[in-house]
Amino acid sequence: MKINVIVISGKVHKAEERDTKSGSVVEIRFRRTSPKVDSPEPKNADHWHSEWFTAECWDKTAEYAKRVQSGDMIVVEGRLAHQEWTDKETGARREKYIIKAHRVHIVGGTAEVGTPQAAASAAGQVPF
């Protein structure tokens, strides 16, 4: 049995919609910051390490992901995918890992009315 599941949280840097041959996709670029193991001083800027991730959202997930704004704290659930291509300018081989998102949850930040997080606070209960 093969399992490919990733659940990760982070702070949104940029979310943008783009059209592809198979429809529109919302791409979310976000970062996860964590302390470095070898740095004992949390107040030191070198203590923190940022990792950047890109999540692709399709169909109904993309419709919801259009609400994501820069600064929002999100949780992304999906599967990890690998992409390879040749750079048109340099001819160099490039590759990256992306998250093919099944779900996106806004858990804090600049959430607006209509998102699950805002609906939960308005109703006083979690909507899912």
N, CA, C and O atoms as a MOPAC input file, in Angstrom:
PM7 MOZYME 1SCF
protein

 N      0.84200 1    -1.16700 1     0.00000 1
 C      0.00000 1     0.00000 1     0.00000 1
 C      0.89500 1     1.24100 1     0.00000 1
 O      1.88400 1     1.30200 1     0.73100 1
 N      0.53800 1     2.22700 1    -0.82700 1
 C      1.26500 1     3.49000 1    -0.88800 1
 C      0.39900 1     4.59700 1    -0.30600 1
 O     -0.77600 1     4.72700 1    -0.64800 1
 N      0.98400 1     5.38100 1     0.56500 1
 C      0.26200 1     6.50100 1     1.17000 1
 C      1.04300 1     7.77900 1     0.88200 1
 O      2.24600 1     7.85100 1     1.13300 1
 N      0.35800 1     8.77200 1     0.36100 1
 C      0.96400 1    10.07000 1     0.06700 1
 C      0.02900 1    11.14200 1     0.61300 1
 O     -0.86900 1    11.61100 1    -0.08500 1
 N      0.24800 1    11.52300 1     1.86100 1
 C     -0.59200 1    12.51400 1     2.52500 1
 C      0.31300 1    13.51700 1     3.21900 1
 O      1.29900 1    13.14700 1     3.85700 1
 N     -0.03300 1    14.79200 1     3.08900 1
 C      0.69000 1    15.83400 1     3.79100 1
 C     -0.32700 1    16.79600 1     4.40100 1
 O     -1.30100 1    17.17800 1     3.75200 1
 N     -0.09400 1    17.17700 1     5.64300 1
 C     -0.88300 1    18.20600 1     6.33400 1
 C      0.13700 1    19.17200 1     6.91600 1
 O      0.99300 1    18.78300 1     7.71000 1
 N      0.03800 1    20.43000 1     6.51600 1
 C      1.03500 1    21.40500 1     6.92900 1
 C      0.38000 1    22.76700 1     7.11200 1
 O     -0.58800 1    23.09900 1     6.42800 1
 N      0.91300 1    23.54500 1     8.03500 1
 C      0.37200 1    24.88100 1     8.27400 1
 C      1.43800 1    25.91900 1     7.98200 1
 O      2.63200 1    25.61900 1     7.97000 1
 N      0.99400 1    27.13800 1     7.74900 1
 C      1.92900 1    28.21600 1     7.50300 1
 C      1.21400 1    29.52600 1     7.27000 1
 O     -0.01600 1    29.58900 1     7.26700 1
 N      1.99300 1    30.56500 1     7.07400 1
 C      1.46300 1    31.90100 1     6.85600 1
 C      1.55600 1    32.23500 1     5.37000 1
 O      2.61000 1    32.07600 1     4.75400 1
 N      0.44500 1    32.69900 1     4.80100 1
 C      0.35500 1    32.95600 1     3.36700 1
 C      1.18600 1    34.17300 1     2.97700 1
 O      1.11300 1    35.23000 1     3.60500 1
 N      1.96800 1    33.99600 1     1.93900 1
 C      2.70000 1    35.10700 1     1.34600 1
 C      1.92600 1    35.65700 1     0.15400 1
 O      1.75000 1    36.86800 1     0.02300 1
 N      1.46500 1    34.75600 1    -0.71600 1
 C      0.76400 1    35.18500 1    -1.92400 1
 C     -0.18300 1    34.08200 1    -2.38100 1
 O      0.15000 1    32.89900 1    -2.32400 1
 N     -1.36200 1    34.48300 1    -2.83300 1
 C     -2.31500 1    33.55200 1    -3.44400 1
 C     -2.75500 1    34.17500 1    -4.75700 1
 O     -3.14800 1    35.34100 1    -4.79900 1
 N     -2.68800 1    33.39600 1    -5.82800 1
 C     -3.08300 1    33.93300 1    -7.12100 1
 C     -3.77400 1    32.86700 1    -7.96000 1
 O     -3.48900 1    31.67500 1    -7.84500 1
 N     -4.68300 1    33.32600 1    -8.80100 1
 C     -5.42900 1    32.43500 1    -9.67900 1
 C     -4.81100 1    32.50300 1   -11.07300 1
 O     -4.43800 1    33.57500 1   -11.54900 1
 N     -4.70800 1    31.35000 1   -11.71400 1
 C     -4.23200 1    31.32900 1   -13.09500 1
 C     -5.01300 1    30.28500 1   -13.87400 1
 O     -5.49300 1    29.29900 1   -13.31500 1
 N     -5.13100 1    30.51900 1   -15.17500 1
 C     -5.85400 1    29.59300 1   -16.04400 1
 C     -4.88900 1    28.59800 1   -16.66700 1
 O     -3.77800 1    28.95000 1   -17.06400 1
 N     -5.33400 1    27.34700 1   -16.74400 1
 C     -4.55800 1    26.29400 1   -17.38200 1
 C     -5.42500 1    25.63900 1   -18.44900 1
 O     -6.58200 1    26.01800 1   -18.63100 1
 N     -4.87500 1    24.66700 1   -19.14800 1
 C     -5.63500 1    23.95400 1   -20.18100 1
 C     -6.83900 1    23.21400 1   -19.59900 1
 O     -7.87000 1    23.07200 1   -20.25700 1
 N     -6.69500 1    22.74700 1   -18.36400 1
 C     -7.76800 1    21.96600 1   -17.74600 1
 C     -8.62800 1    22.77300 1   -16.77900 1
 O     -9.36500 1    22.18500 1   -15.98600 1
 N     -8.55500 1    24.09000 1   -16.82100 1
 C     -9.37400 1    24.93400 1   -15.95000 1
 C     -8.52200 1    25.90300 1   -15.16300 1
 O     -7.32600 1    26.04700 1   -15.41700 1
 N     -9.14800 1    26.56500 1   -14.20700 1
 C     -8.38600 1    27.52500 1   -13.40600 1
 C     -7.88500 1    26.86500 1   -12.12600 1
 O     -8.51000 1    25.95300 1   -11.58400 1
 N     -6.75900 1    27.34500 1   -11.67100 1
 C     -6.13700 1    26.82500 1   -10.46700 1
 C     -5.76900 1    28.02000 1    -9.58500 1
 O     -5.38000 1    29.07700 1   -10.08200 1
 N     -5.89600 1    27.83500 1    -8.27500 1
 C     -5.42800 1    28.84200 1    -7.33500 1
 C     -4.14300 1    28.30100 1    -6.73500 1
 O     -4.11100 1    27.19900 1    -6.18800 1
 N     -3.08400 1    29.09100 1    -6.84600 1
 C     -1.79200 1    28.69400 1    -6.32200 1
 C     -1.50800 1    29.53500 1    -5.08200 1
 O     -1.56400 1    30.76300 1    -5.13500 1
 N     -1.20800 1    28.87900 1    -3.97700 1
 C     -0.93700 1    29.55800 1    -2.71300 1
 C      0.52300 1    29.32500 1    -2.35000 1
 O      0.97400 1    28.18400 1    -2.24600 1
 N      1.24700 1    30.40400 1    -2.16000 1
 C      2.64000 1    30.30300 1    -1.69900 1
 C      2.63600 1    30.70300 1    -0.22800 1
 O      2.18100 1    31.78900 1     0.13000 1
 N      3.14700 1    29.81400 1     0.61800 1
 C      3.16100 1    30.09000 1     2.05000 1
 C      4.43900 1    29.56400 1     2.68100 1
 O      5.15900 1    28.75400 1     2.09600 1
 N      4.70200 1    30.04700 1     3.89600 1
 C      5.91600 1    29.61500 1     4.58100 1
 C      5.60800 1    29.09600 1     5.96800 1
 O      4.64300 1    29.49700 1     6.61900 1
 N      6.45300 1    28.20400 1     6.38300 1
 C      6.39000 1    27.63000 1     7.71100 1
 C      7.70000 1    27.98600 1     8.38700 1
 O      8.77100 1    27.70600 1     7.84900 1
 N      7.63100 1    28.59300 1     9.54700 1
 C      8.82800 1    29.00400 1    10.27500 1
 C      8.98600 1    28.13500 1    11.51200 1
 O      8.03800 1    27.91800 1    12.26600 1
 N     10.19800 1    27.64400 1    11.70400 1
 C     10.46000 1    26.81200 1    12.87500 1
 C     11.85800 1    27.12900 1    13.40400 1
 O     12.70600 1    27.62900 1    12.66600 1
 N     12.09500 1    26.83700 1    14.68500 1
 C     13.42200 1    27.12400 1    15.24000 1
 C     14.46800 1    26.14200 1    14.69900 1
 O     14.17700 1    24.97000 1    14.46200 1
 N     15.67100 1    26.64100 1    14.51400 1
 C     16.78300 1    25.77000 1    14.12300 1
 C     17.20400 1    24.95800 1    15.33300 1
 O     17.21200 1    25.45900 1    16.45800 1
 N     17.54600 1    23.72800 1    15.10300 1
 C     17.93300 1    22.83100 1    16.19300 1
 C     19.22800 1    23.29000 1    16.85700 1
 O     19.37400 1    23.16000 1    18.07200 1
 N     20.16300 1    23.82100 1    16.08500 1
 C     21.47600 1    24.16500 1    16.62600 1
 C     21.58500 1    25.58300 1    17.16500 1
 O     22.68700 1    26.02300 1    17.49300 1
 N     20.47400 1    26.31700 1    17.26600 1
 C     20.51100 1    27.68700 1    17.76300 1
 C     19.69400 1    27.80600 1    19.04600 1
 O     18.46800 1    27.69800 1    19.00400 1
 N     20.35000 1    28.02600 1    20.18500 1
 C     19.63800 1    28.04300 1    21.47100 1
 C     18.96400 1    29.37000 1    21.83100 1
 O     18.28500 1    29.43300 1    22.85500 1
 N     19.12400 1    30.44000 1    21.02900 1
 C     18.60800 1    31.75300 1    21.40100 1
 C     17.41100 1    32.16700 1    20.54800 1
 O     17.60700 1    32.60700 1    19.41500 1
 N     16.16700 1    32.04300 1    21.05200 1
 C     14.97500 1    32.39700 1    20.27200 1
 C     14.90700 1    33.85600 1    19.85200 1
 O     14.26900 1    34.16800 1    18.84600 1
 N     15.54800 1    34.76600 1    20.59300 1
 C     15.48700 1    36.18400 1    20.24700 1
 C     16.42400 1    36.53000 1    19.08700 1
 O     16.28900 1    37.59000 1    18.47600 1
 N     17.35700 1    35.65400 1    18.78700 1
 C     18.29900 1    35.85700 1    17.69000 1
 C     17.60300 1    35.52000 1    16.36600 1
 O     16.98600 1    34.46100 1    16.24600 1
 N     17.69900 1    36.41400 1    15.37300 1
 C     17.04900 1    36.19600 1    14.06700 1
 C     17.56700 1    34.94000 1    13.38900 1
 O     16.83300 1    34.30500 1    12.63100 1
 N     18.81000 1    34.56900 1    13.64300 1
 C     19.37500 1    33.36500 1    13.03500 1
 C     18.82100 1    32.08000 1    13.64500 1
 O     19.07500 1    30.98800 1    13.13800 1
 N     18.07100 1    32.21200 1    14.72800 1
 C     17.48100 1    31.05300 1    15.40400 1
 C     16.36000 1    30.43100 1    14.56900 1
 O     16.07700 1    29.24100 1    14.70500 1
 N     15.72100 1    31.22800 1    13.70800 1
 C     14.54300 1    30.78200 1    12.97100 1
 C     14.88600 1    30.38800 1    11.54400 1
 O     15.75900 1    30.98000 1    10.90900 1
 N     14.18400 1    29.38100 1    11.05900 1
 C     14.38300 1    28.85300 1     9.71300 1
 C     13.03300 1    28.84300 1     8.99300 1
 O     12.05200 1    28.32400 1     9.52400 1
 N     12.98000 1    29.41000 1     7.79700 1
 C     11.72800 1    29.43000 1     7.03000 1
 C     11.81300 1    28.44200 1     5.87600 1
 O     12.82600 1    28.36000 1     5.18100 1
 N     10.74400 1    27.70300 1     5.68700 1
 C     10.61400 1    26.79900 1     4.54300 1
 C      9.42100 1    27.27600 1     3.73300 1
 O      8.36400 1    27.56800 1     4.29300 1
 N      9.58400 1    27.35700 1     2.41900 1
 C      8.52700 1    27.85000 1     1.54000 1
 C      7.86100 1    26.69600 1     0.82400 1
 O      8.52700 1    25.75800 1     0.38600 1
 N      6.53400 1    26.76800 1     0.70600 1
 C      5.74300 1    25.72900 1     0.05400 1
 C      4.78400 1    26.35900 1    -0.94300 1
 O      4.36700 1    27.50600 1    -0.78200 1
 N      4.44200 1    25.60400 1    -1.96400 1
 C      3.43200 1    26.02300 1    -2.92500 1
 C      2.34400 1    24.95800 1    -2.93200 1
 O      2.62600 1    23.76500 1    -3.04500 1
 N      1.10000 1    25.40500 1    -2.81100 1
 C     -0.04600 1    24.49600 1    -2.86900 1
 C     -0.88100 1    24.85200 1    -4.08700 1
 O     -1.16600 1    26.02500 1    -4.32900 1
 N     -1.27500 1    23.83800 1    -4.85400 1
 C     -2.18000 1    24.03300 1    -5.98500 1
 C     -3.56200 1    23.56100 1    -5.58700 1
 O     -3.73000 1    22.46000 1    -5.06300 1
 N     -4.55200 1    24.40300 1    -5.83900 1
 C     -5.93700 1    24.09400 1    -5.49300 1
 C     -6.77500 1    24.06600 1    -6.76500 1
 O     -6.65200 1    24.95800 1    -7.60400 1
 N     -7.61700 1    23.06200 1    -6.92000 1
 C     -8.45600 1    22.89300 1    -8.10000 1
 C     -9.92600 1    22.79200 1    -7.68000 1
 O    -10.23000 1    22.54400 1    -6.51300 1
 N    -10.81600 1    22.98200 1    -8.62300 1
 C    -12.26100 1    22.77700 1    -8.46600 1
 C    -12.81900 1    23.52400 1    -7.24800 1
 O    -12.57800 1    24.72100 1    -7.09200 1
 N    -13.56600 1    22.81900 1    -6.38500 1
 C    -14.20100 1    23.47000 1    -5.23800 1
 C    -13.17700 1    23.98000 1    -4.22600 1
 O    -13.40500 1    24.99100 1    -3.56300 1
 N    -12.06400 1    23.28700 1    -4.11100 1
 C    -11.00900 1    23.76500 1    -3.21700 1
 C    -10.47400 1    25.10400 1    -3.71300 1
 O    -10.17000 1    25.98700 1    -2.91100 1
 N    -10.35800 1    25.25800 1    -5.02900 1
 C     -9.89800 1    26.52800 1    -5.60700 1
 C    -10.90600 1    27.64600 1    -5.36100 1
 O    -10.52200 1    28.78800 1    -5.10800 1
 N    -12.18600 1    27.31900 1    -5.43400 1
 C    -13.21700 1    28.33500 1    -5.15900 1
 C    -13.06600 1    28.87200 1    -3.74000 1
 O    -13.15100 1    30.08100 1    -3.52100 1
 N    -12.84600 1    27.99000 1    -2.78900 1
 C    -12.64900 1    28.42300 1    -1.41000 1
 C    -11.30900 1    29.15600 1    -1.25500 1
 O    -11.22800 1    30.16000 1    -0.54800 1
 N    -10.26000 1    28.64800 1    -1.91800 1
 C     -8.91700 1    29.22000 1    -1.77700 1
 C     -8.82600 1    30.64200 1    -2.32000 1
 O     -7.88500 1    31.36300 1    -1.98900 1
 N     -9.78500 1    31.06100 1    -3.14800 1
 C     -9.79900 1    32.44100 1    -3.64600 1
 C     -9.96200 1    33.43900 1    -2.49500 1
 O     -9.63100 1    34.61500 1    -2.64600 1
 N    -10.46400 1    32.98300 1    -1.35600 1
 C    -10.65900 1    33.84100 1    -0.18600 1
 C     -9.38000 1    34.05400 1     0.61200 1
 O     -9.30500 1    34.96200 1     1.44000 1
 N     -8.38000 1    33.22600 1     0.36500 1
 C     -7.12300 1    33.31800 1     1.11100 1
 C     -6.41400 1    34.61300 1     0.75800 1
 O     -6.30900 1    34.98800 1    -0.41000 1
 N     -5.92700 1    35.29300 1     1.79600 1
 C     -5.23000 1    36.56800 1     1.60900 1
 C     -3.84100 1    36.49800 1     2.22100 1
 O     -3.56100 1    35.67300 1     3.09100 1
 N     -2.98900 1    37.37800 1     1.74700 1
 C     -1.65000 1    37.47900 1     2.30800 1
 C     -1.75700 1    37.76100 1     3.80600 1
 O     -2.50700 1    38.64200 1     4.22500 1
 N     -1.00900 1    37.01500 1     4.60200 1
 C     -1.02900 1    37.19200 1     6.05000 1
 C     -1.89300 1    36.18400 1     6.77700 1
 O     -1.75500 1    36.02000 1     7.98900 1
 N     -2.79800 1    35.49100 1     6.05600 1
 C     -3.64100 1    34.47300 1     6.68800 1
 C     -2.79200 1    33.29000 1     7.15000 1
 O     -1.82000 1    32.92200 1     6.49000 1
 N     -3.16000 1    32.70100 1     8.27800 1
 C     -2.57300 1    31.45000 1     8.72700 1
 C     -3.47000 1    30.34800 1     8.18800 1
 O     -4.68000 1    30.37100 1     8.41400 1
 N     -2.89300 1    29.37600 1     7.47300 1
 C     -3.68700 1    28.32200 1     6.85900 1
 C     -3.15100 1    26.94200 1     7.21800 1
 O     -2.00000 1    26.78800 1     7.62600 1
 N     -4.01200 1    25.94600 1     7.05600 1
 C     -3.62700 1    24.54600 1     7.12000 1
 C     -4.00400 1    23.95000 1     5.77400 1
 O     -5.13600 1    24.10600 1     5.31500 1
 N     -3.05300 1    23.26500 1     5.14100 1
 C     -3.28000 1    22.65200 1     3.83700 1
 C     -3.18200 1    21.13900 1     3.98800 1
 O     -2.22500 1    20.62200 1     4.56500 1
 N     -4.18600 1    20.43700 1     3.46200 1
 C     -4.17800 1    18.98000 1     3.41600 1
 C     -4.12400 1    18.56800 1     1.95400 1
 O     -4.82800 1    19.14300 1     1.12400 1
 N     -3.30400 1    17.58900 1     1.63000 1
 C     -3.22400 1    17.14800 1     0.24100 1
 C     -2.20500 1    16.05000 1     0.05000 1
 O     -1.90700 1    15.28300 1     0.96600 1
 N     -1.67100 1    15.98900 1    -1.17300 1
 C     -0.63700 1    15.00300 1    -1.47800 1
 C      0.56100 1    15.72600 1    -2.07300 1
 O      0.41700 1    16.77600 1    -2.69800 1
 N      1.72100 1    15.16800 1    -1.87900 1
 C      2.94300 1    15.75600 1    -2.36600 1
 C      3.18400 1    15.30600 1    -3.80200 1
 O      3.06800 1    14.12000 1    -4.11300 1
 N      3.51800 1    16.25100 1    -4.67500 1
 C      3.79200 1    15.94800 1    -6.08500 1
 C      5.12600 1    16.56100 1    -6.48800 1
 O      5.55800 1    17.57100 1    -5.93200 1
 N      5.76400 1    15.93800 1    -7.45700 1
 C      7.06600 1    16.38200 1    -7.94700 1
 C      6.92100 1    16.87000 1    -9.38100 1
 O      6.27400 1    16.21600 1   -10.19900 1
 N      7.52400 1    18.02400 1    -9.69100 1
 C      7.48400 1    18.56100 1   -11.05700 1
 C      8.90500 1    18.77500 1   -11.55300 1
 O      9.77700 1    19.21300 1   -10.80300 1
 N      9.13000 1    18.46000 1   -12.82700 1
 C     10.41600 1    18.69500 1   -13.47500 1
 C     10.18300 1    19.44200 1   -14.76900 1
 O      9.18200 1    19.20800 1   -15.44600 1
 N     11.10600 1    20.35200 1   -15.13100 1
 C     11.02000 1    21.07500 1   -16.38700 1
 C     12.39700 1    21.59700 1   -16.75400 1
 O     13.32600 1    21.57700 1   -15.94600 1
 N     12.50800 1    22.06600 1   -17.99000 1
 C     13.74100 1    22.67400 1   -18.47300 1
 C     13.51800 1    24.17200 1   -18.57500 1
 O     12.55700 1    24.62200 1   -19.19800 1
 N     14.40400 1    24.94100 1   -17.96600 1
 C     14.31700 1    26.39600 1   -17.99500 1
 C     14.47300 1    26.87900 1   -19.43400 1
 O     15.44100 1    26.52400 1   -20.10700 1
 N     13.53400 1    27.68100 1   -19.90200 1
 C     13.54400 1    28.16300 1   -21.28400 1
 C     14.72600 1    29.08700 1   -21.56300 1
 O     15.24600 1    29.09900 1   -22.67900 1
 N     15.15300 1    29.85100 1   -20.57600 1
 C     16.23500 1    30.81100 1   -20.77800 1
 C     17.61900 1    30.17700 1   -20.69100 1
 O     18.48600 1    30.44600 1   -21.52200 1
 N     17.81900 1    29.33600 1   -19.68400 1
 C     19.15900 1    28.78300 1   -19.45600 1
 C     19.31800 1    27.35700 1   -19.96200 1
 O     20.44100 1    26.89200 1   -20.15700 1
 N     18.21100 1    26.66100 1   -20.17400 1
 C     18.28100 1    25.25700 1   -20.59000 1
 C     18.57900 1    24.31700 1   -19.43600 1
 O     18.73100 1    23.11300 1   -19.63900 1
 N     18.66600 1    24.85600 1   -18.22200 1
 C     18.95800 1    24.04600 1   -17.04000 1
 C     17.72300 1    23.25000 1   -16.61100 1
 O     16.58700 1    23.69100 1   -16.78500 1
 N     17.97300 1    22.08400 1   -16.05600 1
 C     16.88900 1    21.24600 1   -15.53700 1
 C     16.46800 1    21.79200 1   -14.18200 1
 O     17.31200 1    22.05100 1   -13.32400 1
 N     15.18200 1    21.96700 1   -13.98900 1
 C     14.62700 1    22.48200 1   -12.73400 1
 C     13.64500 1    21.45300 1   -12.17600 1
 O     13.08700 1    20.63600 1   -12.90900 1
 N     13.45300 1    21.51800 1   -10.86800 1
 C     12.47700 1    20.64300 1   -10.22400 1
 C     11.99100 1    21.27900 1    -8.93600 1
 O     12.68600 1    22.09400 1    -8.33000 1
 N     10.78400 1    20.89500 1    -8.52300 1
 C     10.25500 1    21.35900 1    -7.24600 1
 C      9.16100 1    20.40100 1    -6.79700 1
 O      8.58800 1    19.65700 1    -7.59300 1
 N      8.89200 1    20.44300 1    -5.50500 1
 C      7.78400 1    19.70100 1    -4.92500 1
 C      6.65500 1    20.67600 1    -4.65700 1
 O      6.89300 1    21.79400 1    -4.20100 1
 N      5.43600 1    20.26200 1    -4.93400 1
 C      4.26300 1    21.07800 1    -4.64800 1
 C      3.24700 1    20.22900 1    -3.90200 1
 O      3.32000 1    19.00000 1    -3.90300 1
 N      2.30700 1    20.90200 1    -3.27200 1
 C      1.22800 1    20.20700 1    -2.58100 1
 C     -0.02100 1    20.32200 1    -3.43600 1
 O     -0.48400 1    21.42900 1    -3.71100 1
 N     -0.56600 1    19.20200 1    -3.85600 1
 C     -1.85300 1    19.17400 1    -4.56200 1
 C     -2.91700 1    19.15200 1    -3.47200 1
 O     -3.20400 1    18.10300 1    -2.89400 1
 N     -3.50000 1    20.31500 1    -3.19600 1
 C     -4.37200 1    20.47500 1    -2.03100 1
 C     -5.74700 1    19.85100 1    -2.23700 1
 O     -6.38200 1    20.03600 1    -3.27600 1
 N     -6.19300 1    19.10700 1    -1.22700 1
 C     -7.56800 1    18.59700 1    -1.17600 1
 C     -8.43100 1    19.51400 1    -0.32800 1
 O     -9.62500 1    19.67800 1    -0.57800 1
 N     -7.79900 1    20.11400 1     0.69100 1
 C     -8.50500 1    21.03300 1     1.58700 1
 C     -7.57600 1    22.15500 1     2.01200 1
 O     -6.37000 1    21.96700 1     2.17000 1
 N     -8.16900 1    23.33000 1     2.19300 1
 C     -7.45700 1    24.48300 1     2.73700 1
 C     -8.33200 1    25.05700 1     3.84000 1
 O     -9.51800 1    25.31300 1     3.63200 1
 N     -7.74700 1    25.25500 1     5.00200 1
 C     -8.46700 1    25.82600 1     6.14400 1
 C     -7.80200 1    27.14000 1     6.52700 1
 O     -6.58700 1    27.18300 1     6.72400 1
 N     -8.57000 1    28.19900 1     6.63500 1
 C     -8.05300 1    29.46100 1     7.16000 1
 C     -8.25300 1    29.40600 1     8.66900 1
 O     -9.38600 1    29.31800 1     9.14400 1
 N     -7.16500 1    29.45900 1     9.42000 1
 C     -7.26600 1    29.31800 1    10.87300 1
 C     -6.92500 1    30.59200 1    11.62400 1
 O     -7.02300 1    30.62600 1    12.85100 1
 N     -6.52900 1    31.63000 1    10.92200 1
 C     -6.23100 1    32.89300 1    11.58100 1
 C     -5.71400 1    33.90700 1    10.59000 1
 O     -5.37900 1    33.57300 1     9.45400 1
 N     -5.65100 1    35.14400 1    11.02700 1
 C     -5.11100 1    36.18300 1    10.16500 1
 C     -6.18600 1    37.13500 1     9.70600 1
 O     -6.93900 1    37.66800 1    10.52000 1
 N     -6.26300 1    37.35300 1     8.40600 1
 C     -7.16100 1    38.35500 1     7.84000 1
 C     -8.43200 1    37.73000 1     7.27700 1
 O     -8.95300 1    38.20500 1     6.26800 1
 N     -8.94000 1    36.67400 1     7.91000 1
 C    -10.13400 1    35.98400 1     7.41900 1
 C    -11.33500 1    36.92300 1     7.35000 1
 O    -11.51100 1    37.78300 1     8.21300 1
 N    -12.15600 1    36.75300 1     6.31800 1
 C    -13.33900 1    37.58500 1     6.12300 1
 C    -14.60300 1    36.79300 1     6.44100 1
 O    -14.55900 1    35.57500 1     6.61400 1
 N    -15.71700 1    37.49100 1     6.51500 1
 C    -17.00200 1    36.83600 1     6.71400 1
 C    -17.24500 1    35.89100 1     5.54900 1
 O    -16.99600 1    36.24600 1     4.39700 1
 N    -17.72700 1    34.69500 1     5.84000 1
 C    -17.99600 1    33.72100 1     4.79500 1
 C    -17.01700 1    32.56400 1     4.80400 1
 O    -17.30300 1    31.51000 1     4.23600 1
 N    -15.87300 1    32.74100 1     5.43600 1
 C    -14.92800 1    31.64100 1     5.54600 1
 C    -15.34700 1    30.77000 1     6.73000 1
 O    -16.03000 1    31.25700 1     7.63200 1
 N    -14.95600 1    29.49300 1     6.75100 1
 C    -15.32800 1    28.65000 1     7.88400 1
 C    -14.88200 1    29.21800 1     9.22000 1
 O    -15.60500 1    29.10100 1    10.20900 1
 N    -13.70100 1    29.83400 1     9.26900 1
 C    -13.20500 1    30.38300 1    10.52900 1
 C    -14.09900 1    31.51600 1    11.01000 1
 O    -14.41500 1    31.59000 1    12.19700 1
 N    -14.51000 1    32.40000 1    10.10700 1
 C    -15.37000 1    33.51900 1    10.48200 1
 C    -16.77200 1    33.03100 1    10.83000 1
 O    -17.40100 1    33.55100 1    11.75200 1
 N    -17.26000 1    32.03900 1    10.09900 1
 C    -18.58200 1    31.49300 1    10.38700 1
 C    -18.60300 1    30.83600 1    11.76500 1
 O    -19.60300 1    30.92300 1    12.47700 1
 N    -17.50600 1    30.18000 1    12.14300 1
 C    -17.43000 1    29.53300 1    13.45300 1
 C    -17.48100 1    30.55900 1    14.56700 1
 O    -18.17500 1    30.36100 1    15.56400 1
 N    -16.74700 1    31.66400 1    14.40400 1
 C    -16.76200 1    32.66500 1    15.45700 1
 C    -18.10900 1    33.36500 1    15.53600 1
 O    -18.52300 1    33.78300 1    16.61700 1
 N    -18.79700 1    33.49700 1    14.41000 1
 C    -20.10600 1    34.15100 1    14.39600 1
 C    -21.15800 1    33.25800 1    15.05700 1
 O    -22.03200 1    33.75800 1    15.76600 1
 N    -21.08400 1    31.96200 1    14.83600 1
 C    -22.07100 1    31.03900 1    15.36700 1
 C    -21.66900 1    30.48400 1    16.72800 1
 O    -22.49000 1    29.90200 1    17.43600 1
 N    -20.38000 1    30.67100 1    17.09400 1
 C    -19.91400 1    30.16900 1    18.37800 1
 C    -19.59100 1    28.70500 1    18.36600 1
 O    -19.39300 1    28.11100 1    19.42600 1
 N    -19.52800 1    28.08900 1    17.17900 1
 C    -19.17100 1    26.68100 1    17.11100 1
 C    -18.38200 1    26.40700 1    15.83400 1
 O    -18.41300 1    27.20200 1    14.89500 1
 N    -17.68700 1    25.29400 1    15.80600 1
 C    -16.87300 1    24.93500 1    14.64600 1
 C    -17.78300 1    24.39000 1    13.55400 1
 O    -18.61400 1    23.52700 1    13.83700 1
 N    -17.65200 1    24.87800 1    12.27900 1
 C    -18.56400 1    24.47000 1    11.22300 1
 C    -18.28800 1    23.11700 1    10.60700 1
 O    -19.04400 1    22.69000 1     9.73400 1
 N    -17.23100 1    22.41700 1    11.02300 1
 C    -16.95800 1    21.09400 1    10.44600 1
 C    -16.52200 1    20.12000 1    11.49200 1
 O    -16.25200 1    18.96000 1    11.18200 1

